[in-house]
Amino acid sequence: MESPPADMTPYYQGGYDPIPSSAANLRAIAAAEKFRTESVLKYKSAGCCLEIGPWRGVICSNMKDAGFDVTAIEMDVNCVNFLRDQLGIQAIQSTDPACTMEVLPPCFDVAASIRDHDCR
């Protein structure tokens, strides 16, 4: 089995929706995608959430608004800056989430990663 490439960025270009212009715009988008967090929120109403690969931050936004302390690991620096500046979450730029997770404290109550954006 081959290891994944060190830089995965080329494999993800072109398929993303644009980063919203503000937190308010993101929240409007996230409101239509609350189904992504409903199953978690049935059992847990607060705590620490880790999202791997949040892109524009729909789950981050909904989990933060639900009362969670959110950390995100994302390879795109523009997304990381948006999540930090507009949502006030801890966003870490990394192309190697597994390595990044090794240095984070083991305090997460919820971990999320959406692979397919059309998986209703």
Rosetta blueprint (number, residue, H / E / L):
1 M L
2 E L
3 S L
4 P L
5 P L
6 A L
7 D L
8 M L
9 T H
10 P H
11 Y H
12 Y H
13 Q L
14 G L
15 G L
16 Y L
17 D L
18 P L
19 I L
20 P L
21 S L
22 S L
23 A H
24 A H
25 N H
26 L H
27 R H
28 A H
29 I H
30 A H
31 A H
32 A L
33 E L
34 K L
35 F H
36 R H
37 T H
38 E H
39 S H
40 V H
41 L H
42 K L
43 Y L
44 K L
45 S L
46 A L
47 G E
48 C E
49 C E
50 L E
51 E E
52 I E
53 G L
54 P L
55 W L
56 R L
57 G L
58 V H
59 I H
60 C H
61 S H
62 N H
63 M H
64 K H
65 D H
66 A L
67 G L
68 F E
69 D E
70 V E
71 T E
72 A E
73 I E
74 E E
75 M L
76 D L
77 V H
78 N H
79 C H
80 V H
81 N H
82 F H
83 L H
84 R H
85 D H
86 Q H
87 L H
88 G L
89 I L
90 Q E
91 A E
92 I E
93 Q E
94 S L
95 T L
96 D L
97 P H
98 A H
99 C H
100 T H
101 M H
102 E H
103 V H
104 L L
105 P L
106 P L
107 C L
108 F L
109 D L
110 V E
111 A E
112 A E
113 S L
114 I L
115 R L
116 D L
117 H L
118 D L
119 C L
120 R L
